[in-house]
Amino acid sequence: MGYREEEASRVGGGVEGEVAWRVSRIMKTRVAQISCGTEYSGIQWLLNEIADQVGIELVYPEMELSEVEDACKVMGLRAESPSLNMMMARAISMLRDPTIKGALLLTCFRCSEGTIVKDVIRRFLHERTDIPVIAYSNVEKPKEIEIYSRLEALKTLITRKALLMRERQEGITMGIDSGSSTTKVVVMKENEIEGKAWIPTTDPIKSADEAIEIALKDAALNEGDIEAIGVTGHGRELVGGHVKADLNLEEVSVVAKGAALLTGRHKGEASVIDIGGMNNKLILMRDGIANSFSLGGICGGSSGRFLEVASHRLDVDISDLGQLALRSKERYELQSYCMVFGIQSLVVALASGIKKEDVAAAACRSVAEQVYETQIQEMEMRPPVIFVGGVSLVEGVQREFERLLGTEVIVPENSQYAGAIGIATLVSGI
């Protein structure tokens, strides 16, 4: 199945999803590509192709060279690169086109000045508009799935805003989050969790079936009692087709909604950190809806998988790793953020007599610091900061984020079910 065929199921299940997908193909969503000249980098064809697949038309805001000087003054920044200064001018000119519904900020991953300019433009747009904005650092050989996941999430935030405004669950619905490491299922009834399950993901379909059975038993309900099913997560394509899901959405919008529901944060601004088994999400949201995000996961050293391996080496259950880290008295640093070399450093530390609790704290610190350096520093964090996903239950990681951010990091009850709760709520609105 190709991307075009997959999108039919991603928008939603059944006739409603097919119709919505076909409409999106006819009436493409206009998104401004604000870049420093990356249209000449050799990957523009890939960006255009993937944008076309998700129903997005990338446009380049028109501007005059005479506007560049004024743009630098308005932004309060003058870059060394003329291309970056033109990028700021394009961002300002974009505001004159009401047909533009989103923005893609794009610079080279090697350019530190480009990172600064992207952040300045992001803040500028957030202060003056409510359109969603995403940023991407161009690499010479980008992974199609990385670009696809970002543009797909952007399309959802633009075209399904009415659905994403939902603030409570109604009826009896099921939410399935088929993650790379764990499968989560919740059964909800009138905005309350009636049943839930959280098990390791082996085969996505088999794990989903097992989790569904557990959650239904926990809720004392039968499969026939469920009025609608929503699916999200890494394995949502397989699982969504298997369970005949009524709604199938990408993780960014769903996790943001779940975090808002768990904390009652439906008004104002907030930030969400979600560290998954294989990748990470940093989401900025306004009024309970994501309006900017960053996706990570190039290195497994910043993922939940790293902590699982660390727990195995420390001979403790992953659920006890956080408490072990909190008992640390001596600061120890792993010698690498890399998944492989970080574990090697951990093994050497234990062999050298470093206490388990100090090594556990080092592992938690390593994950938090890598997420901070590769993602958080490129985003403007808006308190409150909400931490969800399985890793949020590792108290040592929560503590390290609080140290790095200098603010309280909220871990709500049932934080590991944020995705499942989000999709169970959203599916009740279709």
C-alpha positions as MATLAB code, in Angstrom:
seq = 'MGYREEEASRVGGGVEGEVAWRVSRIMKTRVAQISCGTEYSGIQWLLNEIADQVGIELVYPEMELSEVEDACKVMGLRAESPSLNMMMARAISMLRDPTIKGALLLTCFRCSEGTIVKDVIRRFLHERTDIPVIAYSNVEKPKEIEIYSRLEALKTLITRKALLMRERQEGITMGIDSGSSTTKVVVMKENEIEGKAWIPTTDPIKSADEAIEIALKDAALNEGDIEAIGVTGHGRELVGGHVKADLNLEEVSVVAKGAALLTGRHKGEASVIDIGGMNNKLILMRDGIANSFSLGGICGGSSGRFLEVASHRLDVDISDLGQLALRSKERYELQSYCMVFGIQSLVVALASGIKKEDVAAAACRSVAEQVYETQIQEMEMRPPVIFVGGVSLVEGVQREFERLLGTEVIVPENSQYAGAIGIATLVSGI';
ca = [
       0.000    0.000    0.000;
       1.421    3.417   -0.974;
       1.205    6.730    0.874;
      -1.820    7.859   -1.155;
      -3.822    4.749   -0.318;
      -2.703    4.862    3.306;
      -3.973    8.401    3.740;
      -7.537    7.259    3.150;
      -7.395    5.220    6.337;
      -5.333    7.790    8.242;
      -7.976   10.506    7.982;
     -10.642    8.268    9.437;
     -12.416    4.969    9.000;
     -15.169    3.996    6.623;
     -17.077    6.297    4.269;
     -16.386    9.436    6.312;
     -12.632    8.916    6.053;
     -12.734    8.188    2.330;
     -14.811   11.288    1.598;
     -12.599   13.516    3.741;
      -9.489   12.166    2.064;
     -10.843   12.766   -1.447;
     -11.912   16.296   -0.548;
      -8.446   17.010    0.830;
      -6.927   15.818   -2.437;
      -9.115   18.179   -4.471;
      -8.826   21.185   -2.164;
      -5.253   21.218   -0.976;
      -4.265   23.085    2.156;
      -1.883   25.956    1.444;
       1.215   25.898    3.669;
       3.990   28.468    3.455;
       7.471   27.028    3.101;
       9.710   29.586    4.758;
      13.258   28.529    4.103;
      16.732   29.900    3.472;
      17.016   28.588   -0.066;
      16.595   24.882    0.642;
      14.394   24.701   -2.449;
      17.721   24.461   -4.262;
      19.188   21.797   -1.977;
      18.161   18.803   -4.068;
      15.377   17.554   -1.762;
      12.630   19.975   -2.748;
      11.130   17.397   -5.067;
      10.717   15.057   -2.083;
       9.072   17.752    0.021;
       6.683   18.558   -2.822;
       5.861   14.909   -3.431;
       5.097   14.131    0.199;
       3.138   17.372    0.606;
       1.027   16.336   -2.394;
       0.391   12.937   -0.824;
      -1.041   14.446    2.361;
      -3.032   17.119    0.514;
      -0.765   20.113    1.127;
       0.341   22.716   -1.392;
       3.680   24.267   -0.446;
       3.782   27.929   -1.416;
       6.526   30.554   -1.239;
       5.370   33.928    0.132;
       6.163   36.724   -2.287;
       8.341   39.600   -1.142;
      10.471   42.466   -2.411;
      14.171   42.767   -1.638;
      13.465   46.184   -0.196;
      11.439   44.497    2.567;
      14.417   42.586    3.973;
      15.814   45.546    5.905;
      12.457   46.270    7.526;
      12.019   42.590    8.373;
      15.299   42.536   10.319;
      14.133   45.545   12.332;
      10.713   44.020   13.041;
      12.239   40.680   14.092;
      14.962   42.382   16.100;
      17.644   40.252   14.502;
      20.095   40.601   11.641;
      21.681   37.363   10.488;
      25.077   37.056    8.842;
      23.448   35.097    6.048;
      21.428   37.186    3.538;
      19.294   34.093    2.867;
      18.237   33.939    6.508;
      17.325   37.624    6.470;
      15.179   36.958    3.388;
      13.598   34.076    5.299;
      12.409   36.523    7.972;
      11.010   38.822    5.278;
       9.080   35.907    3.778;
       7.565   35.160    7.187;
       6.267   38.711    7.437;
       4.924   38.727    3.877;
       3.097   35.476    4.605;
       0.769   37.354    6.935;
      -0.634   39.235    3.950;
      -2.017   36.033    2.407;
      -5.149   34.794    4.240;
      -5.226   31.587    2.166;
      -2.103   30.297    3.944;
      -3.158   28.045    6.828;
       0.167   26.743    8.146;
       3.923   27.237    7.994;
       6.927   24.977    7.492;
      10.208   26.486    8.715;
      13.146   24.816    7.032;
      16.911   25.301    7.392;
      20.008   23.101    7.180;
      20.726   21.021   10.282;
      24.366   22.167   10.277;
      23.458   25.860   10.577;
      23.313   27.092   14.171;
      22.341   30.580   12.971;
      19.464   29.005   11.075;
      18.229   27.419   14.298;
      18.146   30.843   15.956;
      16.285   32.410   13.033;
      13.728   29.575   13.011;
      13.000   30.171   16.693;
      12.635   33.934   16.164;
      10.229   33.389   13.270;
       8.266   30.796   15.240;
       7.781   33.236   18.114;
       6.857   36.029   15.713;
       4.161   33.928   14.035;
       2.772   32.634   17.330;
       2.396   36.177   18.641;
       0.491   37.339   15.557;
      -1.423   34.302   14.306;
      -3.036   31.101   15.494;
      -1.804   28.997   12.565;
       0.193   25.846   13.324;
       3.930   26.016   12.668;
       6.436   23.179   12.299;
      10.193   23.271   11.876;
      12.453   20.822   10.109;
      16.230   20.698    9.827;
      17.146   19.627    6.311;
      19.652   16.793    5.900;
      21.242   15.535    2.700;
      19.435   12.198    2.831;
      16.188   12.783    4.724;
      13.943    9.905    5.718;
      10.618   10.087    3.913;
       8.702    8.916    6.972;
      10.147   11.790    9.058;
       8.922   14.405    6.592;
       5.623   12.579    6.084;
       4.853   12.389    9.811;
       5.469   16.115   10.241;
       3.378   17.212    7.281;
       0.635   14.743    8.153;
       0.417   16.154   11.683;
       0.393   19.694   10.298;
      -2.474   18.809    7.959;
      -4.474   17.357   10.869;
      -3.976   20.481   12.981;
      -5.202   22.662   10.108;
      -8.123   20.673    8.736;
      -9.524   18.981   11.852;
      -9.395   21.842   14.310;
     -13.112   21.624   15.046;
     -12.705   18.011   16.135;
      -9.565   18.810   18.150;
     -11.479   21.449   20.136;
     -13.377   18.656   21.883;
     -12.968   18.934   25.677;
     -14.738   15.827   26.961;
     -15.548   12.276   25.946;
     -19.133   11.176   25.430;
     -20.808    7.785   25.112;
     -18.771    4.583   25.308;
     -15.623    4.609   23.197;
     -12.303    2.813   22.997;
      -8.913    4.383   22.362;
      -5.954    2.319   21.164;
      -2.396    3.645   21.171;
      -0.249    1.111   19.300;
       3.216    2.253   20.322;
       6.588    0.896   19.249;
       7.312   -0.443   22.748;
       3.933   -0.687   24.457;
       0.291   -0.930   23.469;
      -2.191    1.087   25.493;
      -5.979    0.716   25.430;
      -8.615    2.626   27.378;
     -12.373    2.198   27.481;
     -14.133    5.444   28.377;
     -17.725    6.183   29.331;
     -18.992    9.748   29.729;
     -15.522   11.202   30.256;
     -14.414    8.577   32.771;
     -11.927    5.743   32.287;
     -13.783    2.494   32.852;
     -11.074    0.066   31.779;
      -7.447    0.188   30.686;
      -4.533   -1.979   29.634;
      -0.831   -1.353   29.114;
       1.266   -4.218   27.713;
       4.483   -4.641   25.705;
       4.124   -4.473   21.918;
       5.278   -7.613   20.128;
       3.128   -8.125   17.061;
       0.972   -4.946   16.816;
      -2.273   -6.785   16.052;
      -1.739   -9.541   18.607;
      -0.783   -7.014   21.290;
      -3.812   -4.851   20.454;
      -6.160   -7.824   20.716;
      -4.694   -8.794   24.080;
      -4.885   -5.232   25.429;
      -8.461   -4.819   24.182;
      -9.507   -8.000   25.989;
      -7.890   -6.816   29.228;
      -9.422   -3.328   29.017;
     -12.925   -4.667   28.272;
     -12.681   -7.067   31.193;
     -11.484   -4.240   33.433;
     -14.479   -2.146   32.333;
     -16.906   -5.078   32.737;
     -18.099   -4.432   29.175;
     -18.431   -6.451   25.996;
     -17.090   -5.602   22.565;
     -20.633   -4.891   21.404;
     -20.990   -2.145   24.020;
     -18.317   -0.024   22.307;
     -19.872    2.700   20.157;
     -16.705    3.866   18.398;
     -13.010    2.986   18.243;
     -10.107    5.373   17.673;
      -6.508    4.353   16.911;
      -3.209    6.199   17.041;
       0.449    5.314   17.450;
       3.265    3.642   15.575;
       1.182    0.633   14.481;
      -2.065    2.434   13.787;
      -2.275    1.416   10.132;
      -2.273   -2.312   10.869;
      -4.336   -2.082   14.025;
      -6.782    0.445   12.593;
      -7.635   -1.848    9.710;
      -7.836   -4.876   11.975;
     -10.325   -3.354   14.420;
     -12.158   -1.329   11.716;
     -11.403    1.918   13.518;
     -13.794    4.841   13.186;
     -10.926    7.324   13.515;
      -7.230    6.928   12.782;
      -5.005    9.921   13.596;
      -1.300   10.669   13.943;
       0.194   11.006   17.410;
       1.001   14.729   17.706;
      -2.546   16.081   17.769;
      -3.796   13.103   19.780;
      -1.131   13.233   22.505;
      -1.621   16.985   22.897;
      -5.348   16.448   23.347;
      -4.722   13.655   25.849;
      -2.368   15.853   27.873;
      -4.934   18.668   27.912;
      -7.661   16.278   29.059;
      -5.537   14.746   31.810;
      -4.629   18.148   33.259;
      -7.803   20.085   32.443;
      -5.684   22.482   30.414;
      -8.159   23.524   27.741;
      -7.434   27.250   27.907;
      -4.188   29.135   27.621;
      -0.777   27.856   26.653;
       1.156   24.772   27.750;
       4.010   22.513   26.680;
       3.944   18.734   26.394;
       6.909   16.354   26.554;
       6.300   12.801   25.364;
       9.259   10.406   25.339;
       8.347    7.230   23.528;
      10.020    3.900   23.094;
      11.577    4.955   19.791;
      10.935    8.683   19.300;
      10.094   11.841   21.194;
       7.578   14.626   20.817;
       7.810   18.166   22.149;
       4.488   19.924   21.597;
       3.485   23.511   22.239;
      -0.263   23.901   22.558;
      -2.765   26.688   22.871;
      -6.290   26.147   24.218;
      -5.756   22.392   24.315;
      -4.649   22.074   20.671;
      -1.099   21.673   19.388;
       0.092   24.626   17.333;
       3.792   23.811   17.077;
       5.849   20.701   17.617;
       9.223   19.049   17.256;
       9.745   15.348   16.603;
      12.954   13.602   17.621;
      14.281   10.089   17.723;
      17.339    9.966   15.468;
      19.309    8.479   18.381;
      17.880    5.773   20.617;
      19.895    7.220   23.509;
      17.134    9.757   24.144;
      14.324    7.202   24.101;
      12.529    4.922   26.502;
      14.360    2.014   24.933;
      17.644    3.304   26.375;
      16.147    3.295   29.867;
      14.835   -0.243   29.369;
      18.323   -1.479   28.479;
      19.807    0.500   31.380;
      17.314   -1.093   33.777;
      18.276   -4.533   32.530;
      21.956   -3.793   33.128;
      21.181   -2.470   36.601;
      19.076   -5.568   37.317;
      16.001   -3.549   38.282;
      12.544   -3.342   36.777;
      11.987   -0.263   34.600;
       9.216    0.760   37.018;
      11.785    0.955   39.836;
      14.491    2.802   37.884;
      13.163    6.273   38.704;
      12.978    5.679   42.450;
      16.483    4.183   42.386;
      17.746    7.332   40.649;
      16.156    9.559   43.283;
      18.358    7.907   45.932;
      21.532    9.060   44.193;
      23.981   11.059   46.343;
      26.959   11.357   43.991;
      26.798   12.861   40.511;
      28.107   10.614   37.748;
      27.985   11.355   34.008;
      27.785    8.809   31.221;
      30.473    9.430   28.638;
      28.159    9.439   25.616;
      24.564   10.167   24.622;
      24.764    7.346   22.090;
      22.560    4.319   22.765;
      25.473    1.899   22.301;
      28.292    3.862   23.888;
      26.057    5.177   26.665;
      25.294    1.623   27.780;
      28.977    0.765   27.437;
      29.792    3.681   29.746;
      27.139    2.447   32.176;
      28.666   -1.054   32.262;
      32.146    0.376   32.842;
      30.814    2.538   35.683;
      29.272   -0.446   37.452;
      32.489   -2.429   37.021;
      34.393    0.504   38.537;
      32.327    0.424   41.688;
      29.968    3.319   40.969;
      26.785    2.798   42.973;
      23.688    1.601   41.158;
      21.642    4.601   42.222;
      24.257    7.000   40.846;
      24.367    5.143   37.541;
      20.548    5.113   37.390;
      20.497    8.866   37.926;
      23.116    9.277   35.207;
      20.954    7.307   32.762;
      17.909    9.465   33.539;
      20.023   12.622   33.230;
      21.434   11.480   29.898;
      17.965   11.073   28.365;
      16.670   14.393   29.710;
      19.763   16.331   28.649;
      19.741   14.928   25.127;
      16.065   15.819   24.662;
      16.818   19.270   26.067;
      19.800   19.904   23.795;
      18.314   18.505   20.580;
      14.691   19.647   20.910;
      13.761   21.808   23.864;
      16.423   24.450   23.213;
      14.939   24.994   19.742;
      11.459   25.627   21.149;
       9.989   28.262   23.426;
       8.686   26.307   26.409;
       5.371   27.589   27.735;
       4.489   26.644   31.301;
       2.867   24.570   32.551;
       5.058   21.739   31.274;
       3.187   18.431   31.082;
       5.115   15.144   30.871;
       3.254   12.139   29.413;
       4.073    8.711   27.981;
       5.618    5.695   29.658;
       8.896    7.434   30.499;
       6.975   10.047   32.500;
       6.600    7.345   35.177;
      10.372    7.264   35.646;
      10.679    9.832   38.432;
      14.376   10.393   37.824;
      13.700   11.739   34.330;
      10.995   14.065   35.636;
      13.457   15.433   38.214;
      16.110   16.057   35.553;
      13.657   17.953   33.352;
      12.709   20.133   36.311;
      16.380   20.868   36.914;
      17.026   21.747   33.282;
      13.882   23.855   32.837;
      13.837   25.481   36.250;
      10.106   24.864   36.605;
       7.673   22.229   37.814;
       7.043   19.386   35.381;
       3.543   17.953   35.798;
       3.021   14.205   35.479;
      -0.751   13.672   35.608;
      -2.437   10.477   36.736;
      -2.642    7.968   33.862;
       0.041    9.928   31.975;
       1.103    6.784   30.094;
      -2.383    6.618   28.534;
      -2.362   10.145   27.063;
      -2.535    8.926   23.460;
      -5.268    6.371   24.125;
      -7.338    8.862   26.131;
      -6.911   11.505   23.467;
      -8.099    9.307   20.610;
     -10.954    7.802   22.699;
     -12.200   11.332   23.316;
     -11.805   12.534   19.747;
     -13.573    9.521   18.256;
     -16.604   10.299   20.421;
     -17.007   13.483   18.399;
     -17.463   11.957   14.936;
];
